[in-house]
């Protein structure tokens, strides 16, 4: 497929999610969904990553971690917010330590809804992230 | 020898969750490990002041996405005790069955993550492939893969038909047979034995001294299992705690593998003993507001969890507190990490089955 002209590498960071979305992100890698067959790799190194996948919302302590990870990624880069918490704070929006969705810290390109977000919708979010990545590359080129 | 400090986390390839340790090294040896918390703290317990007690169950379910069912169950059992609600028999059996299914799910998930931590990616894939079958059962019976929301104060929301239950049992027993092959790899592969055997040994005395719970304590030879107190219909089930005596990382793997078989057997007994029929009552509606306080204990996949609920007769609870099993096991983890090799740190951390979002809430 020409669409996947370059296989995106993904950096996953767990903000303050309940594990539900993280586990679904990991489930995308396993045999039933297996995104690696499209060349989508989960990397632990922000300097190798094209797409930042954040689950969970922003709190007092992880705000600088998310900023830091985003800064370390090379341009062009895309942020995908996975799950209700990452989009808006979700069910925890009323908790005292939650500041809201991750768009408070970094610019978000794709929002994936759901509590917990299903693997199908996470994969869809990543595919839309690839399109956003392609557009950004054209702009900078 | 010069000392080095290696920051471990919050973003680390081995961990899906932000656990933070500052490892103080001398050469390759870990001298000390200093944990930092707060990266995932949401302030969930204080939400009782803003959310009514009838809706708080859905928040409590989201303490953790892995043992979400058991958290919801613990909250509902606490309030039922305060409000003196007797839940229908079938609802109690259904809860027990779902609880055991989520234990199998959690153990398969952990075995996969454990395998990934010692570099056996194929095994990780196999465990998670089997886990998807459990998630299918959950999706069919509750409607959700991860967050189920079937617990209500006074019972459960959905029923499983008797034919469905029989089909689930067949599916689980089939899964048990498939799992034997994978368990065989964990048990016989020489590289796994080399990587995990004799690593991170926790003696029975030490386990008692730092108050381990769950599979961690059982792997060190302590026959502790909160299910044995008999609450929530576990007194009607024949149950032997799974105990291993070696106390190393391999023993902790073996305990969890044997517990998968045990849970399948518990589900078989429960389906056998529960009252049969369609349209049986599932819910006793709560009346009025709760007043009083209670401690509830449950055996989660990771060990004993403790809930404290204090109600003052209004719609909002006065205090809700959960002491989760990972919190109880962290002192043991710090004890094991001290003095081990740097390369063993991921394995030791994973064998306590850490759930940071449970711990920090």
HADDOCK unambig.tbl for C-alpha pairs under 7 A between the chains (distance, minus, plus):
assign (segid A and resid 13 and name CA) (segid B and resid 11 and name CA) 6.51 0.50 0.50
assign (segid A and resid 14 and name CA) (segid B and resid 16 and name CA) 6.80 0.50 0.50
assign (segid A and resid 14 and name CA) (segid B and resid 17 and name CA) 5.80 0.50 0.50
assign (segid A and resid 14 and name CA) (segid B and resid 18 and name CA) 6.58 0.50 0.50
assign (segid A and resid 15 and name CA) (segid B and resid 40 and name CA) 6.44 0.50 0.50
assign (segid A and resid 16 and name CA) (segid B and resid 39 and name CA) 6.77 0.50 0.50
assign (segid A and resid 16 and name CA) (segid B and resid 40 and name CA) 4.09 0.50 0.50
assign (segid A and resid 16 and name CA) (segid B and resid 41 and name CA) 6.60 0.50 0.50
assign (segid A and resid 16 and name CA) (segid B and resid 42 and name CA) 6.85 0.50 0.50
assign (segid A and resid 18 and name CA) (segid B and resid 62 and name CA) 5.74 0.50 0.50
assign (segid A and resid 18 and name CA) (segid B and resid 63 and name CA) 5.81 0.50 0.50
assign (segid A and resid 18 and name CA) (segid B and resid 64 and name CA) 4.64 0.50 0.50
assign (segid A and resid 18 and name CA) (segid B and resid 65 and name CA) 5.34 0.50 0.50
assign (segid A and resid 18 and name CA) (segid B and resid 357 and name CA) 5.63 0.50 0.50
assign (segid A and resid 19 and name CA) (segid B and resid 64 and name CA) 5.79 0.50 0.50
assign (segid A and resid 19 and name CA) (segid B and resid 65 and name CA) 4.79 0.50 0.50
assign (segid A and resid 19 and name CA) (segid B and resid 66 and name CA) 6.71 0.50 0.50
assign (segid A and resid 19 and name CA) (segid B and resid 357 and name CA) 6.76 0.50 0.50
assign (segid A and resid 20 and name CA) (segid B and resid 64 and name CA) 6.97 0.50 0.50
assign (segid A and resid 20 and name CA) (segid B and resid 65 and name CA) 3.99 0.50 0.50
assign (segid A and resid 20 and name CA) (segid B and resid 66 and name CA) 6.61 0.50 0.50
assign (segid A and resid 20 and name CA) (segid B and resid 146 and name CA) 6.03 0.50 0.50
assign (segid A and resid 22 and name CA) (segid B and resid 16 and name CA) 6.60 0.50 0.50
assign (segid A and resid 30 and name CA) (segid B and resid 125 and name CA) 5.53 0.50 0.50
assign (segid A and resid 30 and name CA) (segid B and resid 128 and name CA) 6.35 0.50 0.50
assign (segid A and resid 30 and name CA) (segid B and resid 129 and name CA) 6.71 0.50 0.50
assign (segid A and resid 31 and name CA) (segid B and resid 125 and name CA) 6.36 0.50 0.50
assign (segid A and resid 31 and name CA) (segid B and resid 129 and name CA) 5.92 0.50 0.50
assign (segid A and resid 32 and name CA) (segid B and resid 129 and name CA) 6.69 0.50 0.50
assign (segid A and resid 44 and name CA) (segid B and resid 12 and name CA) 6.29 0.50 0.50
assign (segid A and resid 44 and name CA) (segid B and resid 13 and name CA) 4.64 0.50 0.50
assign (segid A and resid 61 and name CA) (segid B and resid 38 and name CA) 6.37 0.50 0.50
assign (segid A and resid 61 and name CA) (segid B and resid 39 and name CA) 5.30 0.50 0.50
assign (segid A and resid 62 and name CA) (segid B and resid 39 and name CA) 5.30 0.50 0.50
assign (segid A and resid 91 and name CA) (segid B and resid 59 and name CA) 6.96 0.50 0.50
assign (segid A and resid 95 and name CA) (segid B and resid 42 and name CA) 6.17 0.50 0.50
assign (segid A and resid 95 and name CA) (segid B and resid 43 and name CA) 5.46 0.50 0.50
assign (segid A and resid 95 and name CA) (segid B and resid 44 and name CA) 6.16 0.50 0.50
assign (segid A and resid 95 and name CA) (segid B and resid 47 and name CA) 5.71 0.50 0.50
assign (segid A and resid 96 and name CA) (segid B and resid 43 and name CA) 5.77 0.50 0.50
assign (segid A and resid 97 and name CA) (segid B and resid 41 and name CA) 6.97 0.50 0.50
assign (segid A and resid 97 and name CA) (segid B and resid 42 and name CA) 5.05 0.50 0.50
assign (segid A and resid 97 and name CA) (segid B and resid 43 and name CA) 5.63 0.50 0.50
assign (segid A and resid 98 and name CA) (segid B and resid 42 and name CA) 5.83 0.50 0.50
assign (segid A and resid 116 and name CA) (segid B and resid 146 and name CA) 6.48 0.50 0.50
assign (segid A and resid 116 and name CA) (segid B and resid 147 and name CA) 6.65 0.50 0.50
